[in-house]
Amino acid sequence: MTNDTICALATAQGGALGVVRISGSRAVEIADKVFVARNGRPLAESKSHTVIFGDVYDELRELLDEVLVTIMRAPHSYTGEDTVEISCHASPYVLRQLLFALIESGARQAAPGEFTMRAFLSGKMDLSRAEAVADLIASDSRASHHFAMNHLKGGFSRELKMLRDKLLKLTSLMELELDFSEEDVTFADRSELQQLSLEIDTMISRLVDSFSVGNAVKNGIPVAIVGETNTGKSTLLNALLHEERAIVSDICGTTRDTVEGNMTIAGISFRFIDTAGVRKTTDVVEQMGIERTLNELEKSTIALWVIDPTMALETIERVARQLLPLCEGKKLAILVNKCDVADAITLTRAMEWGTQMIAKYGNRVEWDKDNAWAISAKLGTNIDKIEDFLVESAALPSLSADTVVVTNVRHYEALSNALSDIRRVQQALSDGLPGDLVSEDLRCCIRHISEIVGEISSSTVLNNIFKNFCIGK
């Protein structure tokens, strides 16, 4: 732990109140230099977890504001250090002058994430729980909030502890086998070791596999809106987002790059990508946009294929030939747009053509004949059916209290490496290789798990993690 005392604004600007946080060995002493309690007693005489009413002054001893000061003494605070929080009015001038007065009195401006880093360094939480703080702040849906809270409460940490305990047990059995091998004594049955390694493999595999869901929930499930030019894709994006995000025009090729927007539906965050229309073109810039369309479609989980019913079958087939092979394994819906201006026969014919194209070019697409609708993106007709389809297609796991889902790329990479390690262990045990070779892979596996919770971490790794936090947290 460092010996200096830090301060920062802990609340977002723009509200009625602001909270300035001070943490460190001199937190109470420095706060006493800018604060005068109405009861006349210095903060140094106040007990932990008490709130005191009084006034704060700037560096020139001019009155700034009436405030409430909360004291939390070490180790019973968020950081594990003496901590003081000053709640004042959120005037930019008051907050700026108060921070300046604290710095003049001996504190320094906190770096991003420094309060949480101190909480980690003081043992108040492991690294995975510290990272969950940032995820909780950034959560914008019920699902992302659930996963962040589960990690913050230690659900992921408990899972890793069970995993680490099994690894240590397996390691100890292997080392005992090595100790007795020279005496021709078989201490551990290798079938027992293989069974234990299989249990570890199962635990790690489940966590690794959960990342596809966790990453989608954290960043929004990607939904690509695709089709020919001028079919109403941008209008549909605006209808789904309930705002004018994309430019809408009758001119073909208006959207030349991807346009994105996030929307939460039924507690699930979706990331909609409006793509450039797919058509033959000699325009270099538009062609680049079409290439990005195909790339975004490949990366998406769900695809909304928008069809203009007035277009010829040849046009619809050309687009289908390019798009549908890229939809393999994705949930797909056919949306025949402009039902407000097209007649029923034209709409039915376009729907049938779309269905034929899926049978011809999209045999590995996850599509159901019920996931096809005539819509009007302009008037909002059947937008509710699209939303129901998206929620159903998200196929999120049941959000029970103990659901553990990996949402962090760093955790996913460490677990993937650990999974490779334990599979080498299984292969070595199966091949009857010497125990010392097996033990080395086991140690690597344990090291990767330990990296997640921060038992092994360099200052560079910590700085890279916490620099993405907001200042004041």
Phi, psi and omega per residue, in radians:
M1 nan 2.568 3.084
T2 -1.470 2.792 -3.094
N3 -1.686 -0.183 -3.103
D4 -1.391 2.885 -3.115
T5 -1.945 2.333 -3.050
I6 -1.989 2.767 3.093
C7 -2.549 2.690 3.122
A8 -2.972 2.776 2.994
L9 -1.296 2.189 -3.056
A10 -1.756 -0.001 -3.129
T11 -2.144 2.728 3.119
A12 -1.263 2.524 3.125
Q13 -1.329 2.652 3.106
G14 1.993 -0.208 3.127
G15 -1.595 -2.957 -3.139
A16 -1.498 -0.533 -3.104
L17 -2.135 2.666 3.068
G18 -2.283 2.561 3.111
V19 -2.086 2.161 3.058
V20 -1.797 2.211 -3.069
R21 -1.867 2.399 3.084
I22 -2.206 2.335 -3.135
S23 -2.501 2.394 3.128
G24 2.513 3.067 -3.068
S25 -1.112 -0.445 -3.112
R26 -1.851 0.298 -3.044
A27 -1.018 -0.823 -3.117
V28 -1.195 -0.754 3.139
E29 -1.037 -0.802 -3.114
I30 -1.198 -0.713 3.102
A31 -1.074 -0.619 3.125
D32 -1.091 -0.426 -3.111
K33 -1.323 -0.366 -3.108
V34 -1.999 -0.105 -3.034
F35 -2.118 2.415 3.044
V36 -2.186 2.045 -3.122
A37 -1.297 2.550 3.110
R38 -1.194 -0.389 3.111
N39 -1.444 -0.051 3.068
G40 1.430 -0.018 -3.111
R41 -1.700 2.476 3.065
P42 -1.216 2.720 3.139
L43 -1.087 -0.501 -3.117
A44 -1.043 -0.407 -3.134
E45 -1.625 -0.021 -3.085
S46 -1.519 2.577 3.115
K47 -1.370 2.832 3.108
S48 -1.162 2.594 3.105
H49 1.056 0.759 3.018
T50 -2.116 2.692 -3.141
V51 -2.015 2.252 -3.064
I52 -2.116 2.354 3.115
F53 -1.638 2.415 3.122
G54 -3.113 -2.741 -3.072
D55 -2.171 2.567 3.021
V56 -1.975 2.611 -3.083
Y57 -2.193 2.654 3.091
D58 -1.430 -3.039 -3.054
E59 -1.173 -0.298 3.098
L60 -1.681 0.171 -3.140
R61 1.132 0.516 3.021
E62 -1.641 2.437 -3.091
L63 -1.093 2.258 3.122
L64 -1.764 -0.823 -3.007
D65 -2.976 2.794 2.938
E66 -1.554 2.314 -2.987
V67 -2.419 2.931 2.930
L68 -1.998 2.276 -3.128
V69 -1.993 2.260 3.101
T70 -1.944 2.289 3.133
I71 -1.918 2.324 3.045
M72 -2.307 1.960 -3.058
R73 -1.565 2.592 3.120
A74 -1.063 2.517 0.008
P75 -1.636 0.225 -3.005
H76 -1.610 1.097 3.101
S77 -2.573 3.016 -3.121
Y78 -1.048 -0.753 -3.097
T79 -1.521 -0.241 -3.019
G80 1.483 -0.033 3.112
E81 -1.891 2.996 2.955
D82 -1.039 2.285 -3.091
T83 -2.352 2.411 3.066
V84 -2.213 2.317 3.070
E85 -2.100 2.233 -3.110
I86 -1.901 2.046 3.125
S87 -1.755 2.050 -3.094
C88 -2.347 -3.119 3.049
H89 -1.273 2.591 -2.960
A90 -1.521 0.541 3.036
S91 -1.082 2.231 3.103
P92 -0.953 -0.627 3.138
Y93 -1.178 -0.802 -3.129
V94 -1.066 -0.824 -3.115
L95 -1.107 -0.743 -3.136
R96 -1.120 -0.798 -3.116
Q97 -1.204 -0.607 3.125
L98 -1.157 -0.784 3.102
L99 -1.091 -0.711 3.124
F100 -1.103 -0.722 3.133
A101 -1.126 -0.672 3.109
L102 -1.155 -0.714 3.117
I103 -1.153 -0.701 3.093
E104 -1.134 -0.432 -3.118
S105 -1.548 -0.044 3.042
G106 2.213 -0.094 3.082
A107 -1.534 2.971 2.992
R108 -2.266 2.748 3.132
Q109 -1.123 2.268 3.136
A110 -1.245 2.552 3.025
A111 -1.406 2.832 3.099
P112 -0.973 2.257 3.086
G113 1.303 0.141 -3.022
E114 -1.228 -0.563 3.088
F115 -1.103 -0.784 -3.142
T116 -1.219 -0.607 3.082
M117 -1.093 -0.687 3.105
R118 -1.163 -0.613 3.075
A119 -1.092 -0.700 3.103
F120 -1.175 -0.816 -3.089
L121 -1.146 -0.506 3.134
S122 -1.512 0.006 3.098
G123 1.464 0.245 3.125
K124 -1.284 -0.422 3.119
M125 -2.778 2.717 3.060
D126 -1.459 3.082 -3.003
L127 -1.177 -0.627 3.139
S128 -1.151 -0.634 3.090
R129 -1.253 -0.618 3.096
A130 -1.089 -0.732 3.119
E131 -1.159 -0.491 3.130
A132 -1.169 -0.422 3.087
V133 -1.064 -0.820 3.119
A134 -1.117 -0.672 3.126
D135 -1.140 -0.657 3.132
L136 -1.145 -0.754 3.121
I137 -1.085 -0.661 -3.078
A138 -1.487 -0.163 -3.051
S139 -1.086 2.350 -3.112
D140 -2.276 0.255 3.094
S141 -2.600 2.896 3.140
R142 -1.075 -0.719 -3.105
A143 -1.156 -0.833 -3.132
S144 -1.138 -0.607 3.081
H145 -1.147 -0.732 -3.130
H146 -1.059 -0.850 -3.100
F147 -1.137 -0.704 3.137
A148 -1.129 -0.742 3.137
M149 -1.160 -0.670 3.115
N150 -1.064 -0.760 3.113
H151 -1.180 -0.716 -3.111
L152 -1.129 -0.621 3.128
K153 -1.371 -0.080 3.048
G154 1.740 0.186 -3.140
G155 -1.076 -0.787 3.118
F156 -1.181 -0.703 3.136
S157 -1.083 -0.702 3.122
R158 -1.136 -0.677 3.106
E159 -1.087 -0.757 3.137
L160 -1.171 -0.597 3.113
K161 -1.141 -0.757 3.095
M162 -1.081 -0.699 3.122
L163 -1.126 -0.768 -3.128
R164 -1.161 -0.660 3.117
D165 -1.083 -0.724 3.108
K166 -1.144 -0.680 3.115
L167 -1.131 -0.722 3.129
L168 -1.166 -0.651 3.095
K169 -1.113 -0.772 3.122
L170 -1.107 -0.710 3.124
T171 -1.116 -0.760 -3.122
S172 -1.124 -0.678 3.100
L173 -1.129 -0.692 3.117
M174 -1.155 -0.697 -3.129
E175 -1.205 -0.607 3.071
L176 -1.162 -0.645 3.081
E177 -1.081 -0.711 3.114
L178 -1.104 -0.718 -3.118
D179 -1.083 -0.620 -3.059
F180 -1.677 -0.114 -3.044
S181 -1.106 -0.609 -3.116
E182 -1.221 -0.313 -3.133
E183 -1.756 0.212 3.131
D184 0.992 0.650 3.100
V185 -1.992 2.204 3.079
T186 -1.570 1.864 -3.068
F187 -1.458 -0.657 -3.088
A188 -2.185 2.350 3.077
D189 -1.282 2.188 -3.074
R190 -1.154 -0.418 3.063
S191 -1.154 -0.585 3.071
E192 -1.178 -0.697 3.110
L193 -1.134 -0.715 3.124
Q194 -1.125 -0.668 3.116
Q195 -1.131 -0.731 3.125
L196 -1.149 -0.720 3.119
S197 -1.151 -0.577 3.093
L198 -1.165 -0.698 3.092
E199 -1.093 -0.705 3.116
I200 -1.145 -0.757 3.106
D201 -0.996 -0.778 -3.121
T202 -1.084 -0.754 -3.139
M203 -1.118 -0.814 -3.118
I204 -1.177 -0.731 -3.136
S205 -1.028 -0.728 3.138
R206 -1.079 -0.724 3.128
L207 -1.188 -0.745 3.125
V208 -1.087 -0.784 -3.116
D209 -1.143 -0.470 -3.113
S210 -1.252 -0.261 -3.064
F211 -1.125 -0.587 -3.141
S212 -1.036 -0.676 3.085
V213 -1.312 -0.815 -3.090
G214 -1.064 -0.734 3.140
N215 -1.155 -0.696 3.122
A216 -1.134 -0.731 3.132
V217 -1.138 -0.735 -3.087
K218 -1.177 -0.739 -3.054
N219 -1.797 -0.050 -3.092
G220 1.690 2.272 3.126
I221 -1.186 2.118 -3.051
P222 -1.282 2.216 3.137
V223 -2.161 2.027 -3.139
A224 -1.618 2.261 3.058
I225 -1.777 1.951 -2.977
V226 -2.229 2.866 3.096
G227 2.678 -3.026 3.093
E228 -1.232 2.885 3.084
T229 -1.138 2.599 3.025
N230 1.083 0.554 3.073
T231 -1.651 -0.162 3.136
G232 1.828 0.386 -3.112
K233 -1.130 -0.773 -3.130
S234 -1.165 -0.656 3.085
T235 -1.103 -0.686 3.104
L236 -1.138 -0.736 3.091
L237 -0.993 -0.834 3.140
N238 -1.079 -0.645 3.134
A239 -1.178 -0.699 -3.133
L240 -1.230 -0.604 -3.120
L241 -1.515 -0.228 -3.089
H242 1.049 0.627 3.064
E243 -2.784 2.801 -3.135
E244 -1.497 1.424 -3.121
R245 -1.533 -0.730 -3.079
A246 -1.831 2.588 3.084
I247 -1.288 2.293 3.141
V248 -1.955 2.278 -3.118
S249 -2.660 2.692 3.057
D250 -1.362 -0.175 -3.126
I251 -1.338 2.223 3.138
C252 -1.142 2.482 3.082
G253 1.405 0.329 3.126
T254 -1.063 -0.800 3.112
T255 -1.459 1.917 -3.106
R256 -1.913 -0.128 3.084
D257 -2.397 2.917 3.125
T258 -1.272 2.471 3.058
V259 -2.119 2.242 -3.037
E260 -2.041 2.731 3.046
G261 -2.824 2.507 -3.139
N262 -1.820 2.495 3.118
M263 -2.547 2.384 3.089
T264 -1.711 2.174 3.130
I265 -2.185 2.135 -3.141
A266 0.939 0.681 3.082
G267 1.412 0.072 -3.126
I268 -2.001 2.312 -3.135
S269 -1.540 2.270 3.087
F270 -2.066 2.464 3.086
R271 -1.928 1.826 -3.098
F272 -1.511 2.366 3.111
I273 -2.103 1.905 3.044
D274 -1.444 2.154 -3.020
T275 -1.911 2.829 3.064
A276 -1.133 2.483 3.120
G277 -1.144 2.503 -3.110
V278 -1.601 2.023 3.084
R279 -2.745 2.971 3.040
K280 -1.308 2.291 -3.117
T281 -2.674 2.620 3.047
T282 -1.811 -0.037 3.123
D283 -1.293 2.084 -3.074
V284 -1.079 -0.761 -3.104
V285 -1.145 -0.766 3.126
E286 -1.121 -0.660 3.114
Q287 -1.100 -0.662 3.065
M288 -1.086 -0.682 3.106
G289 -1.120 -0.674 3.112
I290 -1.146 -0.699 3.093
E291 -1.082 -0.681 3.084
R292 -1.158 -0.612 3.082
T293 -1.006 -0.835 -3.113
L294 -1.145 -0.627 3.108
N295 -1.168 -0.765 -3.138
E296 -1.155 -0.634 3.112
L297 -1.106 -0.721 3.123
E298 -1.083 -0.615 -3.077
K299 -1.493 -0.197 -3.058
S300 -1.388 2.830 3.081
T301 -1.716 -0.576 -3.089
I302 -2.251 2.487 3.105
A303 -2.187 2.336 3.044
L304 -1.924 1.906 -3.110
W305 -1.621 1.953 -3.091
V306 -1.682 2.212 -3.101
I307 -2.084 2.350 2.992
D308 -1.561 2.044 -3.043
P309 -1.148 -0.287 -3.118
T310 -1.468 -0.133 -3.113
M311 -1.369 2.685 -3.122
A312 -1.267 2.714 3.119
L313 -1.014 -0.659 -3.137
E314 -1.047 -0.670 3.139
T315 -1.193 -0.796 3.132
I316 -1.093 -0.688 -3.126
E317 -1.189 -0.699 3.128
R318 -1.047 -0.762 3.125
V319 -1.163 -0.757 -3.136
A320 -1.063 -0.679 -3.121
R321 -1.090 -0.559 3.121
Q322 -1.459 -0.683 -2.974
L323 -1.546 -0.804 -2.960
L324 -1.091 -0.665 3.083
P325 -1.058 -0.423 3.126
L326 -1.446 -0.109 -3.118
C327 -1.659 0.212 -3.130
E328 -0.997 2.228 3.125
G329 1.365 0.036 -3.115
K330 -1.776 2.687 3.000
K331 -1.345 2.345 -3.063
L332 -2.283 2.463 3.006
A333 -2.231 2.465 3.035
I334 -1.695 2.202 -3.120
L335 -2.134 1.836 3.081
V336 -1.514 1.881 -2.996
N337 -1.499 2.976 3.050
K338 1.196 0.639 3.111
C339 -1.199 -0.198 3.118
D340 -1.356 -0.269 -3.121
V341 -2.140 -0.326 -3.126
A342 -1.623 2.584 3.129
D343 -1.414 2.924 -3.037
A344 -1.084 -0.679 -3.119
I345 -1.131 -0.741 3.139
T346 -1.130 -0.725 3.138
L347 -1.129 -0.772 -3.140
T348 -1.113 -0.720 3.135
R349 -1.098 -0.754 3.134
A350 -1.127 -0.672 3.117
M351 -1.103 -0.749 3.134
E352 -1.134 -0.701 3.109
W353 -1.091 -0.750 3.122
G354 -1.063 -0.728 3.123
T355 -1.112 -0.728 3.111
Q356 -1.087 -0.680 -3.117
M357 -1.161 -0.641 3.094
I358 -1.135 -0.721 3.111
A359 -1.119 -0.540 -3.065
K360 -1.514 -0.701 -3.018
Y361 -2.095 -0.169 -3.041
G362 -2.211 0.791 -3.062
N363 -1.156 -0.275 3.105
R364 -1.845 0.230 3.105
V365 -1.461 2.451 3.091
E366 -1.456 1.585 -3.062
W367 -2.338 2.518 3.101
D368 -2.211 2.462 -3.095
K369 -1.023 -0.362 3.112
D370 -1.351 -0.228 -3.128
N371 -1.658 0.932 3.097
A372 -2.532 2.205 -3.077
W373 -2.456 2.611 2.909
A374 -1.483 2.214 -3.072
I375 -2.274 2.885 2.917
S376 -2.232 1.788 3.125
A377 -1.111 -0.526 -3.120
K378 -1.201 -0.747 -3.087
L379 -1.704 -0.168 3.136
G380 1.500 0.239 -3.121
T381 -1.173 2.212 3.118
N382 1.139 0.296 3.031
I383 -1.096 -0.573 3.126
D384 -1.110 -0.597 3.105
K385 -1.192 -0.634 3.091
I386 -1.124 -0.745 -3.137
E387 -1.105 -0.733 3.096
D388 -1.084 -0.710 3.114
F389 -1.085 -0.726 -3.126
L390 -1.118 -0.788 -3.136
V391 -1.106 -0.759 3.125
E392 -1.131 -0.677 -3.103
S393 -1.256 -0.421 -3.141
A394 -1.058 -0.601 3.048
A395 0.856 0.849 3.127
L396 -1.289 2.647 3.104
P397 -1.199 2.809 3.080
S398 -1.047 2.235 -3.082
L399 -1.504 1.115 3.093
S400 -1.303 2.922 -3.047
A401 -1.072 -0.481 -3.061
D402 -1.869 0.268 3.107
T403 -1.181 2.144 3.111
V404 -1.967 2.085 -3.127
V405 -2.269 2.303 3.128
V406 -1.367 2.184 -3.126
T407 -2.102 -0.105 -3.009
N408 -1.849 2.274 -3.109
V409 -1.090 -0.682 3.138
R410 -1.077 -0.753 3.115
H411 -1.129 -0.723 -3.128
Y412 -1.085 -0.765 -3.134
E413 -1.133 -0.745 3.132
A414 -1.122 -0.730 3.132
L415 -1.178 -0.654 3.104
S416 -1.101 -0.718 3.087
N417 -1.133 -0.708 3.114
A418 -1.115 -0.647 3.121
L419 -1.128 -0.706 3.083
S420 -1.095 -0.700 3.133
D421 -1.077 -0.848 -3.049
I422 -1.215 -0.480 3.089
R423 -1.296 -0.534 3.006
R424 -1.177 -0.631 3.082
V425 -1.087 -0.791 -3.140
Q426 -1.065 -0.743 -3.133
Q427 -1.142 -0.713 3.139
A428 -1.136 -0.707 3.103
L429 -1.127 -0.712 3.140
S430 -1.152 -0.614 -3.122
D431 -1.464 -0.093 3.132
G432 1.262 0.498 3.136
L433 -1.219 2.792 -3.131
P434 -1.040 2.616 -3.077
G435 -1.092 -0.509 -3.114
D436 -1.163 -0.586 3.083
L437 -1.203 -0.686 3.114
V438 -1.134 -0.749 -3.097
S439 -1.088 -0.593 -3.138
E440 -1.131 -0.768 3.095
D441 -1.144 -0.619 3.098
L442 -1.114 -0.732 3.126
R443 -1.107 -0.662 3.087
C444 -1.103 -0.718 3.135
C445 -1.088 -0.798 3.117
I446 -1.094 -0.674 -3.133
R447 -1.097 -0.713 3.127
H448 -1.137 -0.690 3.102
I449 -1.164 -0.688 -3.135
S450 -1.149 -0.528 3.113
E451 -1.110 -0.583 -3.092
I452 -1.127 -0.787 -3.082
V453 -1.531 -0.063 3.050
G454 1.569 0.192 3.080
E455 -1.192 -0.458 3.016
I456 -2.190 1.928 -3.135
S457 -2.793 2.363 3.108
S458 -1.568 2.872 3.108
S459 -1.105 -0.550 3.113
T460 -1.134 -0.775 3.113
V461 -1.071 -0.799 -3.132
L462 -1.083 -0.781 -3.135
N463 -1.095 -0.685 3.123
N464 -1.144 -0.597 3.124
I465 -1.251 -0.861 -2.976
F466 -1.448 -0.270 3.140
K467 -1.154 -0.349 -3.142
N468 -1.534 -0.033 3.074
F469 -1.320 2.847 3.028
C470 -1.389 2.629 3.084
I471 -1.145 2.407 -3.125
G472 1.747 -0.107 3.108
K473 -2.223 nan nan
